[in-house]
Amino acid sequence: QVQLVESGGGLVQAGGSLRLSCAASGRTFRTYRVGWFRQAPGKEREFVAAIRWSDPITYYADSVKGRFTISRDGAANMVYLQMNSLKPEDTAVYYCAHQTMPPTYDYWGQGTQVTVSS
């Protein structure tokens, strides 16, 4: 079992920044990748970014490339999502997700709300 807890969401004006954190605990030694997903009201959950645990190769959705940066602190079992130049369309609940083996993300956090006002 892996437990994930997100934090750092909030209300920000367009053009602003937020940093989300994901704290992982439990059987994290079997982590292959950790990702961030988001779900806006009335829309399906979508991929935002991911990072491989063994070597910090990163992946991004086209919609956030150049604005968001995912990083990790392996010693602290933390994953971060730095979000800059935020847009109203970035408004969503953001979820941290754990992947033991591709392609399935097998553990999810409870989510943190990000609201970007215009």
N, C-alpha and C positions, 0 to 999 in steps of 0.2 A: 504493500500500500504506500501511496505517496499522497501527502497533503500539500495543497497549494493555497496560499492566502495572498490576495492582491491588495494593494493600497496605493494611495496617491491620486485618486480621481478627484474631480471637483468641477467647479464652474470657472471658465476662463473666457476672455474676449478673443475674437478672431485675431489671429496674428500672434497670440500668446503661446506660452509653453507650459507643459506639464511633464512630470516624470513619474511613471508608474513603476511600482516595485512588486515583485512576486517572490514570496518566501516559500521555499520547498523544504519539506521534512519527510522522514520515513525512509523508504528504500530507494534513496536517490542515487545509489551507486550504479543502478542499472539504467540511468538516464541516457538516452541517445540524443534527444533534441527537446528543447522547450520553446513553445510558441506563444504568440499573442494573437487572439482572435477578437472580433467585435461584432456586436449585434445591435443594429438600430431598430427603433420601433417599426413594426410592420415589415421588416426585412429579414432575410436569412443571415445566419452567422457567417462571417467571412474571415478569411486569413488576413493577418496584418504583417506579421514578421515572425521569424524563428531563428534560433541559434543552435548549432551543434555543440554538444557538451564537451567532447574530447578535444576538438580543435574549433576555435570560434568562427567557423564559417557561418555566414548569415544569409538570410533570405528575406526578401521584402515584396509586398504587393506593390504593383505599379503605382497605385494611388498614394502611397506614402513614401516612396523612394525619394531620397534627398531631403526629407523633412523629419523622418523618424529614425532613431538609431536604437538597435537592440544590443544589449551587452549582458555579461554575466560575471559573477564573482563565485567561482567554483568552491573556494574555501568556505564561504558563507552560505552556499546554496541559495544564492539570490540571482534573480534575473530582472533586468531593468528595461524599460521602454521610454527613451527620451523623445518627447513629441514637441517639435518646434513648428512655427508657422501654421498653427492650428486653424482649421476652417470649420464653419458650421456643419459641413457634411461629415466631419469626424465625430460628431456627437453619437454616442453609443455606450452600451455596457461593454467594457473590455474584460476579456477572460484570459487567464494564464492557463496553459495546457502542457501536460507532460507526455512525452513519447518514449516508450521503452524500445519499440522497434517500429520502423516505418511500415505502413503508412498511417497506422492508427494512433491517435492521441487518446491515451487510456485514463488519464486523470485530469480533472478540471477544477479550477478554483470557483469561488462563488460570484466573482465579477466585481468590477468597480465602475461607477458611473462617471463618464466624461461628458460634459456639456459645454459646447462652444457657442457663445452668443455672437450675433452679427452686429 
